[in-house]
Amino acid sequence: ALTLPRLLKKTVQLIVLICFLCRWKNWWIRGILTLAMISLFFLIIYLGSFMLMLLVLSIQVKCFHEIITIGYRVYHSYELPWFRTLSWYFLLCVNYFFYGETVADYFATFVQRREQLQFLIRYHRFISFTLYLTGFCMFVLSLVKRHYRLQFYMFAWTHVTLLITVTQSHLVIQNLFEGMIWFLVPISSVICNDITAYIFGFFFGRTPLIKLSPKKTWEGFIGGFFSTVAFGFIFAYLLAQYEYFVCPVEYNSETNRFVTECAPSELFQIQNYSVPPFLQDVLGRETVNMYPFQMHSIALSTFASLIGPFGGFFASGFKRAFKIKDFADTIPGHGGIMDRFDCQYLMATFVHVYITSFIRGPNPSKLLQQLLVLQPEQQLNVYKTLKSHLTEKGILQPPLRG
């Protein structure tokens, strides 16, 4: 017969077993859904850059919805007039502004053929400002005496959410136009860091990393760093071999399609590098052949693994402030879309700043598109000025005088 001590012992063992199985169940759910999301991501990559842009736009809208919904739930009982309506209206206005700028920059030849679009592009900023001003006036008219302070809280909430989602997603698309590799390596590095940090923390985690996120450990943080840098270096090598990934994404007005065809820049051509003396004995060679972009991938991966997680810590602090576990329950085992992309927005900003600071030079294709929308007289003046400049430099022969 079971005695009371033995019964208690069996009960404790059963509880421990259930907790262990629950822990592994969550691991399996997260693992399976992660593989499913990665598979879907590769399918969209195969479908091309336009589908990737649609994916970014969809994620942006869903993240905005999740953050705004939290505010609506918190302050729903106050019945603030027009809060959700104005929030979505401002989202529409800001998207119109940013994507209109993109159309003007990258689709100039397409716009030139359509008079209606020419009007919209020419007065784009004025139209955008008018739309925003309309929303601003609607907000002022919606103010209710007993809710002034709360309404201004929510007005600020909406604008900060727009800053986090729309502005950052616009930068993601700008990075994509520089070449798909500038989109894939950073995003994949963040995903790799998220997965490997979780795995290292799950198996070896003992030392808490930060109070905002108790499950994060130093073991997971360090393991994720080294794994991400190695992954980024190898992944960059694989992608740098294909024009499809390294060429800037451009719109071909003749075929009405996005194209990724070019002569790869020096960044994506194999170069010979000297190995530092302290590594020569380890590698057994004095020189190595690699793509210059692989050196940049180390910087991207380092940011993804050391600074990127702070986007997640920020999100954790936000959720703790409102006493919620996840932004939503869109993905079982993962939470909402924002829970999975909180680090990506920091990464997108860094990549954009990195490209403009260290990589990007003059863009002949973009300059040519801008020239094509000029009036014939203006194009002729540019031609004469350029011809005179090239002649002075000795690149062109001066015209023969009879």
Disulfide bonds with the S-S distance in Angstrom:
Cys247-Cys262 2.02
